[in-house]
Amino acid sequence: MGKNLKRIMATSLTLTTFLTVPALDFNNNSVQASETPAETSTMANTADTLTELNQLKENFTTYLAGTKSLNSDPLLASKINTIHNNASTRLGEFLPSEERGQGLFKDVRLGQDPKNLANSYLYLYQMALAAKTYKDPSQGGNNFYKNEQVINKVIEGLDWLYANYFADQEQGYYGNWYEWEIGAPNHISKILLLLEDEIKIQKPGLIENYVQSMDLYLRNGKDGDIDLTARQHTGANLADIATNRIIQGAVTGDGQRVSKAVANILTVFQTIDPDHIVNGNTDGFYEDGSFIQHHRVAYTGSYGKVLINRIIQTMKILDDSSYNPKEILVPTVKNWLYQGFSPVIFEGYMMEIVKGRAVSRTGTGYQDVNSIVEAMVDLTNYLNEEDSQKLKSHIKYIAQTTKGTINTGSFTSNLAVVQYNNLIADSNVEAKNAIANENHYAFNLMDKTVHLRDSYAFAFARSSDRISKYEYMSGENLMPWFQGDGAYYLYLSGRDQTKSFGAHYFAAMDPYKLPGTTVPIEDRKTIPELYGGKLFYENTNHPLNFFASSVSQNDYVYFPVGTNTYSGGVKLGKYGVTGIQLGDEIGYRDKQKGLLPEDFVVYKNADANKSAFMFDDEIVLLGSGIKDQLGREVISTIDNRMFDTSETSSITGATYDNNKLFNPVNGQYELKWLNFKTDDDTSKVGYYFPEAASINVSTNTVTESLKKIRIPNPDTMTTKNFFTLGLEHGTNPQNAKYAYVILPNFNDEETERYAKNPGVRILSNSEDVHAVEHVSLGLKGFNFFGGNKKSVSNVTSYNPASILVKKDGDIVTIAVSDPTFSLDKMKLEVELPRPAVVEASKGVKASVSSKKTLIHIDSKNSYGKSFEIKLKVNE
């Protein structure tokens, strides 16, 4: 193994252990066959190589279709029935040759939309899978196991599609590249695997023709192979392509192809180091648990789940072979699960902040977790006893806390279905969360924050010049404009989260009133509305050459970054502070510079500094410096909680003049506190307002189509109730501000008591500094936005900074991070009586005097990392 791979994987393991896996040099994208005697011998021994490849084929066939013995387990009856029923449906839609015209299946027209071609191959795969999936004849119903008619139809259809729609390279490759490089090959490769013997008898050469054509369609690749420098061949996409190529190598007897694909997939396990970006790739997992796909989109909950399942599938394929680098794959995947996935899953529900454009899809956050649970189940087979038991307990914890259903029918592996059900039924497996129930996660490398408590989870979405404001693409997530501008999601324990969030939430809610956002009042239009129904902006005559999958389309339409650099936060133990200075999309900036076409439409944001201070019982939200350079009206949304029309809501509270809530004509109140709840006891939230302001309070019922947010969604109407709290800053505001405290799970009596004796104090809410103190916790949090020296409550910062100070007896701990990712050095002072340094993070130096501590931090390339210093004081 090359020295770079050794450094990346931080292991002494060498790839000579895996006899046919070549060494990989990440820097030059070349793959070199190892020259070790063991590898040379193995590669030369064709018989051994074929034996290995046969093992891979047997492994994946078992993974997909099970075995006669396994499939006889009653736990699989439902899944196997579904497989055969799906095949029955596809057989009914399969058109005879004289009726085909432009399609192999009824109502699936070919030649224009490549998704229809990929779906045609999917339908053939469903038929092939049934033909290879044993079903006990005594079960009754559809049973196509070893059915020659089905097998013959699949092969005939495979041949027909190849001759008419896949072989012609000039005719092909219309539409999205994904369908040609990943979508269709995913299904084709599995069909070739399952029906290899039959295809070779009935259509000699068809397998080789398909593999050759799939190589030619790999147009973002290099010479018919993966190109690690291509922006499309990264992360989950790379794992998809490499896994397909492993299967293709196995069925064609090409061990070198398998070796190369395994080496390629190992690059996915490289922790992305922003200091040493390899091949221009920023997609993958980062040290802080962040996961990025599409270069700048937080994507753990969509592409991330695809990646982890592809990796597990690869491990299954390579089982019991010398190709399998388990010593690298297993610990890496385990860390991903605990550091990247589990923190963004709350009671079995995947959080919205890590789903990109997938937030507009009708599948629920509970369904998103099914595939991750399957990956967890599969991984238990590769761990030692202690680690396996821990992960099984974690799986059972997810199963017991979810308000959805772990649908094992959606699992790919039959074995995983049986193992999941067995561990759930096993009384020796205790349901236990493998991560702390109470913790704080500063995912600064993807501009997201997650704050977990037993009774709630709080997720805060940021963006910057590093991470996109949102993702729109392919007619999905049509109204995303403010999703990365401090929008937050409060998940309450015990509640069915689909009643509060998901596609229905985004479809029915006002897109200008996402909780936590500050926006100008204007009418923004979706991409299809702006450009005549097109799903993208097109101008190939402009120097930036806009077309569907161009770099310019990515930068300015699909996932634009912002102009702001301040977006980050600090973590100290289980507490945290996060903040963002609002910026514009780069399209607005660049059009002012004359860099974009005249007909390209851009919008400008309002200005604001926004912070969240996250404690135990309360979350404090501050905003300041609110203004608008175009003189528009600006509003901030405190909350916008969705609830079902079947739920009855109630609102109670009191105003600053000690009056209980009444119903003024304009719906505004000078609120001291307010409580909202429904008759579902899991839906109650308190709000405390430490600074008097006119707050809008309203409830309304909204009916919208799911197509409002995603063109491929069904035109299904959804009706939801909303409770909305907001502030009107007026037209052309100048340095407006807000402050409020969210009290998750508080009822009206608890909220009123809190308002009379609040646990927090606002120390500063200026344009330069946000600061909050939690007295009983001994915590002070700060966001310093400016670059000049500023002092608040005995803390002075000479630069932008996020800071937490915790006093516990005579020990004071200070945590600091650079929210701009741009500072080489940081400097701050903390006034403390006779301090002495106990310990400090690497890069932190302190000078102490009798009354204060001067702290210098070497923060170059720290990328939002929290530095800590612990001091002992003598009062």
N, C-alpha and C positions, 0 to 999 in steps of 0.2 A: 504494500500500500504506500502511496506517495506521502511525503511528510506533511502536506497540507491536510490530507484526510485525517492523519493522526492527530494533528493539532485541533481540527474541527471537532472530531468525535471524542477527544479527550480520553482516549483509551489506548492501552498498549497492544490491543488486538491488531493483527495484521491480516490482510485479505488472502495471504497464502494459506490461511486456514480453509478458505472456501476455494477449492481447487480450481474451478473454472472461472472465478470472478476476476476480471482484470483490475489492475491498479488505475486510479483515475487522478488526473491532474486537474483540479478545479480551475486553475488560472488560465490554461490554454485550451480547455474543452477537449483535449485529446484523451483517448483511451488507449492505454498500452497493455498488451498482453504481458503477463508476468513471465519472467525468465527463470523462475524457480524450477528445479527439477521436477517437483511434484506436479506443478501445473503443466509443464511441457509434456510430461508423461500422460497426464489425463487427457489433455487436448488431442494428443496423438492417438489415443485409444478410442477408436470410434465405437466399439461395442460398449465400453463403459459410459461414453457420452450418451448413447442412445438409451441405455438403461436409466441414466439420470433423467433424461427428457421424458421417458415413459412414466417415471415416478411423478414428475410435475403434472403430466396429463391426468394421471390417476387421482392425484391430490385435488386438482381443481374440479374434476368431474364429480368427485365425492362431495366437495364443498357446495357445488351447485345443485346436484341431484340426489345426494345421499346414497345410501346402499339399501339393499333389500332388508337386511337386519335392522338398520337404523330406522328406515321408513315404516317398519311394522310397529313402532312405538305409538301408542294411542295419542300421545301429545302432538304428533305430527299430522293427525288425521285432517284437521281443518286446513292446514297449510297445503297439504298434498291435494286435497279436494279443490282448493282454489287454483292450483297449478293446472289441473286437468280441466276445470271449468273454463279457465282462461283460454286454453287450447281449443276447447269446443267453440267458444265465441269466435276465435280467429278462423277456425275452419269454416264457420258459417259465413264469414266475410270474405273468404278466399275466393277470388274470381277465376273461373275457367278461362283458358287462353283466348277463346273467341269473344269474351266479354271484357277483356282487360282495357283496351284502349290505352289510357295513360295511368293505369294503376293496377297493382297486384291485389289490393284489398278494396272492398267497397268503400266509396267516399274518401279514399286517401289518394288524392290526385298527385301525380309525380311530374317533375320537370320544372317546377318553379320554386317551391318551398323545400329546402333540404331537410327540414324537420320531418316532412312526410316520408322522405326516403329513409331517414333514421328510424321512424316509427314502423315502416314496412319491415325493416330488418328486426326490430323489436318483436313484432308479431310473429315472424318466423322463428325467432329465438324462443318465444313462449310455447310454440308448437313443438320445437325440438326438445325443450326442457321436459315437457310432458312425456314425450316418447322415451326419455331416458330416466324418468322418475318412477321408481317402483311404487305401485299402489296395490294393496291387498284386494284381490278380486271380490272378496266377501263383503267389502265395504259398500258395493253398489255405486251407482252414479257413473259419471264419465270416467273412463279409464283408457288412456291411450299409450300405456307402457308397451314398448316394443311394437307399436302399431305401424306396420309397413306402409299403410296408406298415408299416414301422417308424415312418416319419414320421407316418403317419395315426394309428397307435396312440398315439403320444406326444401328438399334438394332441387326440385324443378323450379320452385320460386326463387331460390338462391341463384340458380343459373340464369333465369329470365331477367332478374334485376341486374345481374352483372352485365349481360349482353346489351340490355336496353338503357340502363341508367348509371352504370358504375364504370364500365370499361373505357368509355370515351372521355379521355382526360380534357379535351378541348371543350366539350359540352358541360363537363362537371365543374365543380367548385364555384357554383353560383351561391349567393346568400352568405350566411355566416360561416367562417372558416371552421368553427367548432364542430359542426355536424360532419364535416369531411375528415377531420383529423382525429376526432374523439367520439362524437355521437354515434355515427354509423359503425365505425370500427369496434366500439364496445360490444355491440350485438353480433357483428359478423364474426369476430374472433371467438366468441363463445359457441356460436353455431358450428364453426369449423372444428372446434374441440370436441363437442358432443357427438357430431356425426362424421367424424374423420374417416372411419373405416367405410361407411356407406358411400360417402362422397367420392372416395378414391375408386370405388368399384363402379359407381354409376356415371361419374363425371371426372374421369382422370384429368389431372392438370388444373381443375377448378380452384383447389386450395392454393396452389402456387400462383395462379392468376390473380386471385383476390389479394394475397399477401403483396404481390408486386404492385398491384394498383393502390393498395393502402399506403405503400411506401411512396408512390408518386403523388398521392394526395397530401402527403406530409409536407406541404409547401412552405410552411414556416420552419421546416427542418433544414437539414443540410445533406444533400446526396441521398435522399430517401431515408434519412435517419433523424433522430432527435438532435436538436441544436441547442445546447445549453446557453447560448448567447441570445436566442430568440426570446422576445418578450412574451410570446404565447406559451413557451415551454418552461413553465415555472410552477411551483407549488402543486396544487391538486391537479392541474392540467398535465403537468409532467408525470405525476404518478399514474394518471389515467393512460397516457400514451405508453409509458414504459411497461405497465402491467399488460396492456394489449400486446406489446411486442414480445413479452415473455411467452405468452400463450402462442403467438404466431411462430416463434422460434421452436417451441415444443412440437407443434404439429407438422412443421416442415423439417424437423431433425437438424435444426441449425443451432448448435450449442453456442457458437460465437455470438449470435443474435441475442440469445438469453443472457450471456455474460455481459454484453454491452448494456442491455436494458437494466440489469441488476445494478451495474455500476452507476448508470444514470439515476436510478431511483434513490440510490444512497445520497445523492446530492441534496435531496429533499430533507434529509436529516441534519443537514448543516444548520446550526443555529445562526440566524442572520446577524452578522456583526456590522453595524452601520459604519464602523471604521474600516472595514475590509469587505466591501461589496464585491462579490465574485460574479463575473459575467453580467454585470449590470442588474442582477436579480435582487429585488427587495421583497419578494414574496416568500412567506414561510413563517416559522415561529421565531420569536425573539426571546432574549434572556428574561424579560419581565413577564412572559406568558402571552404577549400580544401575538396575534396571527394576522398577517396581511396577505391579500390576494389582489390582483389587478393593480399592483404596484403601490397602492395607497389607500385601500379600502379595508376597514376592520371587518373580518369575514369568518371568525371562528364558527359561527352558527350556520354557515351555508357551505362555502368551499372547504372550510376546516373539517366539517363532518364528512365530506366527500373524500378528503385526503386521508383521514384516519381509517376509513373503511377500505380504501384502496390499499393502504399499507398493510392492514390486517389480511386482506385477500392475498397480497403478495407473499406474506409470511406463510399463509396456508398453502399456496402453490408450491413454494420452495421447501416445504417440510421434508425432512429426512433426505435431503440432498446436499451436496457440497456447495450448492449455490447460495445457501441460506445464511446470511450474516446476522443471526439471531442476537449475538452479543452486542450488536449495535442497535438493531431495531427495537428489541424489547425494552431496555431501560429508557430509550428515547420516547417511545410511545407512552410508557407509564408516566413519565414526567409531563408529557403533553396533557394527558387526561387530568392530572391533579392540578397543574399550574395554569393550563390554558382553558380547558373545557369546563371542569367542575365549578369554578368561580362564576361562570356566566350562565349556569343552570340553577334556577331557584325552584325547589320542590318539583323537579321534573320538567320545568319549563325553560326553554331557551330564550334568553333576553333579546329584545329588539335591537339593541345597540351594536350587535355583531353579525347582522344578517344582510347588510348591503341592500340591494334592490329586492331581495327575497322577502322583505317585510310586507310587500304588497301581494304575496302569494297566499292562497287560501288555506294552505296547510298550516296547522297550528304549531306553536312553540313546543307543545307536548309531542307532536309527531316528529319534530326535528330531533328530539332526544332519542327516539327509538333506535336509529342507526348507531348512535354513540353507545347506547347500552349494549347493542350487539357486539360492537368492537370491544367493549369492556369484558363481555362474556368470553369472547375468543381469546383475549389477552390472558385471562386467568390460567389458560393451559400452558403458558410459557413462563410463568413466574414460579419462584420457590414457594414453599408451603405458606410461609408467613405473609408474603406479599399477595399471594393468591387469595388467602382468607380475607385480607384487608380489602381487596378489591371486590370480592363477593359481598362483603358486608356493605360496601358503598353502593353496589348495584341494588341490594335489597332496600337500602335507605331511600334511594331514588324511587323504587317501586312503591314503597309504603307512603311516601310523602306526596307523590304526584296526584293531581286531581284529574289527570288524563288517564290514558291506558298505555301500558307498554305492549304494543301490538306486535307479538312475535310473528304474526302472519306476514309482516313486512320485512322480517329478517331474510337475508339471502341464504344463510347456512342452516341446513336442517339440524346439524349437530348443535348449533347455538340455541335453537329453539328448545331442544331437550335439556341442555345444560342450564339454560335460564330457568325453566320451570322447576327443575330439580333443586337448584339452589334456593329458589323462593320457598319451596316446600321443606327445605332442610332446616330443622329446628336448631341445628348446631351453628347455623349462620346467623349472627346477630345483625340486625339492621343498624348500621352506624355510619355516619358521615365520615369520609376519609379526609376531608379538609375541615378546618375549624368552622363551626356554625357562626362564629362572630369574627369577622376579619375585614380588612380593607385592602383593596387591590388597585394600585395605581398603574393601570396599563398605559403608561405615558407614550410608549412607542407606537400605539395606535390611537392615541388621543381619547381614551375612554377611562371611566372610573367606575368601580363597583364597590359598594359598601354593604356588607352582609351582617344581618342580625338574626336571632332566632325567629323573630316575628315579622321581619320584612327584608326586602332587598331594595337598594336604591342604585339606579344605573344612570350615569351622567355622560352625555355624548358631546365631545368637543371636536374641533377641526383646526387646521392651521395651514401654513405653507408647506407642510410635510404630509398631512393626512387629509383626504377629501372631505368636503362638506357633506356629501351624500353620494349615492350612486343611483343613476338612472340609466337604463339600457333596454333596448328591444321592446319598448312599450311598457316596461315594468317600472313601478315606483314613479308615477307621472307627476306627483306634486311633492317633491322631496326637499324643497328649497331651504328649510330651516332645521333639518334633522341633525345637523352637526353644530348648531349654534347655541349649545347649552341646554338642549332639550333633555328632559329627565323622565324616568319611568319608575314609579313606586309600586313594587309588587308586595302585596300583603299576604302574610302566611295564612294557609288554609283556604284561600279563595281560588276558585276556578279562574285562572288568569285569562281565559278566553272571554270572560265577561267584561274584562277591563282593557284588553289589548288584542293585538293580532290584526289581520287584514280588515276586519269589520271596524276596528278602531280608526285606522287610517282612512278608510273609505267614508265613514260617517262624520268624522270630526272636521272642524275648520282647519285647513292646513296652515293658516296664519296664527293659530292658537295652540301650538304644541306647548305643553307645560315647560316652563323655564326659559322660554324664548322672548326676545324683544325685537319687534319687527315693524317696518314701515307699512302703513296702510296703502296698498295699491293692488291693482289687478294683474297678477302674473299669469302667463299662459303656459300650457304644457308644450313639450317639443312638437307633438303632432299638430297642435293648434297653431303653433308658430310657423310651421314649414309645410303647410298644405297636406297634412295627414302623414307625412313621412316620419319615420321613427328616429331620424337623425338629421343633422344639418349637412347639406351637400353643396360643395363648391370646389370642384377639381381644377378650376382656373386660377384660384388664389394660390399664392406661394405656399401656404400651409397645407393645401391639397386635402380638403375635407372629403372623406368618404367613410363608409360605414364603420370600418375597424381601424381607421387611421390613428396615428398618434395624436393629431390635432383634435379628432373627435373624442378621444379619451380625455385629453387635457381640458377641453372647453365645454363638453356636453355630457359625457358619461359619468366622469368622477372628478370634477374640478377641485383643486385645492383652494385655500383662501389666501389672502394677502397678509394675514396676521401671523406673528411669530409667537406671541404669548398664548400658550395652551399647555397646561401641565398641572402638576400637583405634588404634594408631599405626603408621605406615609410615616406614621410613628405608631408601631404596634398595630392595634386594631382601629386606629383613628386616622382621619385624613382630611386634607384641604385640597380643593381643586379650583381652577379658575381659567377664564378665557377672556381675551379681548376680541370683540367681534371684528371680523375683516370682511372684505368683499370677495366674491369669486374672482379668480384671476382674469376671467373673461372681461369683467367690467374694467379692470385696470388696463388690460392690454388693448381694449378698444379705444380707450382715451389716448393711448399712445399711437393709434393708427395702425395697429398690427393685425386687426381683424377686419373681415369684409363689412361693408356698410349695412348689409341686410341681416347680419348676425345680431340677434337680440340679446341684450345684457340687462341685468338688474343690479341696483346698488343696495347694500344693506344699511341699516342704521348703525350708529356707533354705541358701544356700551362695554363696560367692564363688569364681568359676572363671576361670582364665587359661590361655592358650596362648602360649608363646614360641617363635617359629618361626625356625630358623637354616638351615644347609645339610644336615647329616647327621642332625640331631636336632630333635625337637619336644618341648618341655618342658610338661607339664600340671600345674598346681597347683590345689588346692582347699582352702578353709579356711572357718571359721565355719559348719560344717555342723551344723545342728540342726533340730528339728521342733517347732513350737509345739503340735501335737496329740499329742506323745509317741509317735509311731509309730516302727517300725523303718525305718532308712534305709540304702540301698545306693548305691554308686557303681560304674559299669561302666568299666573301663579299656579293654577292647576286646571285640569280639564278632564275630569274623571268620568269614564264611560261606565254605565250600568244597564242591565237588562230592563226591558219594558215591563217585565214581570216583577221587578223589584220596586218596593215603595221606599222613597227617600225622605229624609228629614234634615232640616238645617236649623241649627240653633247658634246663638252667639250674643255678644254684647258690643256696644260701641264705646268710643272713648268718653262720651258724656254719660256713661253708665246706663244707657237705655238698652233694653233688650231689642233684638232685631225687630224691625217693622218693615213695611214694604213701601219704600219711597217711590215716587214716580219714575225717577231716573235709574233706579236699581243700584245706586251707589251708597256706600256706608263708610263712615270713619270707624273702622273696626278695631277693637281691642283683641277679640278672639272670635273664632267661628269653628263650628264642628259640623261635619257632613257625615251622614251614615245612611245605609239602607237597611231593610229588614233582614238582609244577609249579614250575620254578625261579623263576618270576615271583611266587611267593607265599611270601615270607619276611620276618619282622619281628622285630626285637630289642626288648627292654624292659629298662631299667635303673631301679632303685629306689633313689634317694639317701637315702631315709629308711625305716627298718625299719617294716613293717606286715604284717599277716596278709592275704595275697592268696589269693583263691579261684581255682583253676585247674581247668578242666574242658573236656571235649569231649563232644558229644552229637549224636545224629541226630534231626532233627525232621521230622515229616510234617504238613502243614497244607493246607487248601484255599485257593486264591487268592481265594475269596469271603470269607475271613476279614477281608480289608482293604478289599474293594470289592464291593458287591452286584452290579453289572453284570458282574463278572468271571465266567468259566466256573467251574463247580464242579470244577476240576481240582486233583488233589492234587500237591503238590510236596514232595519229600524232599531235605533239605539237611543238611550237617554244619556244626557251629559249634564254634569254639574261643573260650572265654569266660574273661576275666580280670576279677575284681571284688573290691570291698572291702565288708565288712559293718561299718557304723558302730554297730550295735547299736540297742536301743530307746531312744528319747528322747536321742539324742546331744547333747552340749554342746560346741560348737566343735571338732568333729572335723575332720580334714584329710587330705590325700593329696598325694603328689608322685611323678611317674614321668616317664620319658623314653622316647619312641618313636623307634626307630632303623629307618627304612624300608629294606628290602632288605638288612639285615645278616643274615649267617648266624651260626651258633652260635659259631664261633671269633672272628669280629669283635665279636660282642656281649660275649663274655667279656673280650676285650682292652679294650673300651671301659669295662666295669665296673671294671677294675683301674686305668684312667687316664681317668676321665670328662672330657669336654670342657666340661662346665658345672658351675657351683656354684649352689646355692640360697642366696640372700642373705637372703630373708625369705619366710616362708609363714604369716603371721599373718592375723587377721581384718581388719586394716587395710591391709596391704601385701603384694603378691606381687612378688618381685624375683629375677632370675636373671642370672648372668654367664656369658658365653662367653669364656673367656680368650684363646684363639688368635685369635678374630675381633675382639677388643677391644671387645666389645659388652656393655652392661648394659641390661636391660629391666625396667620397673616398671609395676605397676598399683596406684595409690593409690585405695583405695575410700572412705575417710572424708573428711569435710570439714575436719578439724582438721590442724594442722601435724604432719607425720611425716617422719622422716629415716631413710634407709637407704643405706649405702655412699656417703657424700658427696653424696647427692642428697636435697633436702628439698622437699616439696610442701605447699602451704598449702590445697590443694583436691583433689577427685577429679581424677585425670589418668592417662593412658597415656603412658609416656615411653620413648624409646630413646636411649642415649648411646653413640656410637661414637668410639673413639680410634684415629687412624691417624697415627703419628708425632707431630708436634707440633700436629696439627689434631684438634680435638674437635668433633663434630657432634651436636647435640641436637635430637631431634624430639619434639613434644608434641601431644597432641590431648585434646579434652574428650569423654569417653565418656558424659557425661550430656546433652549437647546443651543445657545450661541455664546455663552460666557466661558472664557478660558479660566477666569478667576472670579470668585465671589468673596464679598467682605461684609460682615455684620458685627454689631456690638450688642451685648446683652448685659444689662446692669444687674449684678448679683453681689451679695455681701461675701467678701473673702472667698472667692471660688478657687477650686483646685480641680484639675483635669483628672478624671478617673479613667476614661478610655475614649477613643475617637476612631472613626472610620479612616481608612486609608485616604490620604489626600486632604485631611483636615488638620489644621494646626491652630493652636490657640495661644494667645498671650493674655495672662491674667494679672489684674491689679487688685487692690483691696476692695474696689467697688464695681468692677466690670470685667468682662471678658471680650477680647477682640478675636474674632474667628476669621481665618483665611481658609478658603476651600479651593483646591485645584479641581475645577469643574469642567475642564476641557473634555469634550466628547463624552460627557456623562449621560446624555440622552434622557434626562428626567429622573435619573437615579436619586434616591434620598440618601444624603449623608447624615451621619449622626455623631454627636459628641455628648458625653456624659460628664457632668460636673458635680462636685460636692460643695455645698455652701455651708458657711458657718455664721448663722444669724445670731 
